[in-house]
Amino acid sequence: MELVLAIGIGVICSCGVYLMLRPRTFQVIIGLSLLSYAVNLFIFAMGRLTMNGAPVTGQYGVDASHYADPVPQALVLTAIVIGFAMTALFLVVLLAARGLTGTDHVDGRERP
């Protein structure tokens, strides 16, 4: 399971970097989103990969090794909310730049 997750994170990260290097602003925004998703998955995986594990320990005498770490889950949830806000901000800036320059090229100029 760890190998599949690592390969998935690598594929998402490489696609994000590829899109960030593109000359169009919408592709850059999608690339940033993919890169943030890859980082979120990486942080989430740092909390231990367990199937059907409870996020919080409960009663005394229960082995804590069967539970997932709740701190990475809280960090990822916060990062998802911040990521949505940043994507919305980038889209507003993209639309404003496209309205001002008439193009969505990252430096505002089209090559002939």
N, C-alpha and C positions, 0 to 999 in steps of 0.2 A: 504494500500500500504506500509505503514511503517513497519507493522508486517512482511509482506512477505520479504521485503528487509532485515530486521534484522535477520530473520531466514536464509536467503540466505547467509548473511555475516557470521553468526555463523557456518553454514555448511562448507563454503569454508575455514574458519579459522581452524576449527577442522580437516578437511582433510589435510590442510597444516601442522599443528603440527604433525599429525600422520605420514605423509610422511617424515617430518624432523627427526623423531625418528628412521627411518629405517636404516639398516646398509649399504645400497648401495648409492653411491654418486649421481647417476642420480635421485634416488628418493628424495634425500635431495634437489637437485636443483629444482625439480618440486614442492616440499613442500615449498621452499622459494618463488617460483613464485606465488603459490596459496596464501600464506600469504600476499605477497605484493598486490595481487589483492583484497584481503579482506580489507586491510588497505585503498587502493585507493577508494573502494566503500564506506567505512565508512567516509572518508574525503569528498567524493562527496556528500554523504547524509547530511553532516553537513551544506551544502549550501542551504538547504530547498528543499523539494521535491515538485515541481510544474509541472503540465502538460502543455506543449506548452508555457512556460514562456520564455521571451526574457532575455538574459544574461546581457544586459546593459540597464540602463534607458535612455530615450530619451528626450521627450518634457517636458516642465513645465506643472504642473497640473496633471500629471499622477501619480496614486497611486503606490508608490514603493513596496508595499506589493505583487504586482502581478509579480514581477521580481525575478529571481533567483540570488543568490550571485555569482559574477564571480570569486572571489578569490579562493574558493575551486576547481573550474573547472581548473583554471590555475595551481594550485598546483598539481592536479591529472595528468594533461597533462605532467608536468615536471617529476613527479614521474614515469609515464609510460616510458618515454624516458630513464631515469636513470635505471629503472628496466630492460629494454631490454639490455642496455650496461652491467649491472652486470650479467645478465644471459649469455650473450656471453662470458664474462670473466670467469665465473664459468665453462662453457663448455670447454673452452680452457685449464683451469687448470685440469679439469676432464680427458680430453684426454691425457694431459702430464703425469698425475699421473698414468693413466692406462698403458701408454707406458713404464713408468719407473718400476712400480711394477708388472705389468701383471694381476692386479685384480682391480675391482672397489669398493672394500670394503673400508669403511671410514678410517680405521686405516691401510690399506694396507695388512692385513693378513686375510686369509680365515680360518674359524674354520674347523677342520677335521670332 
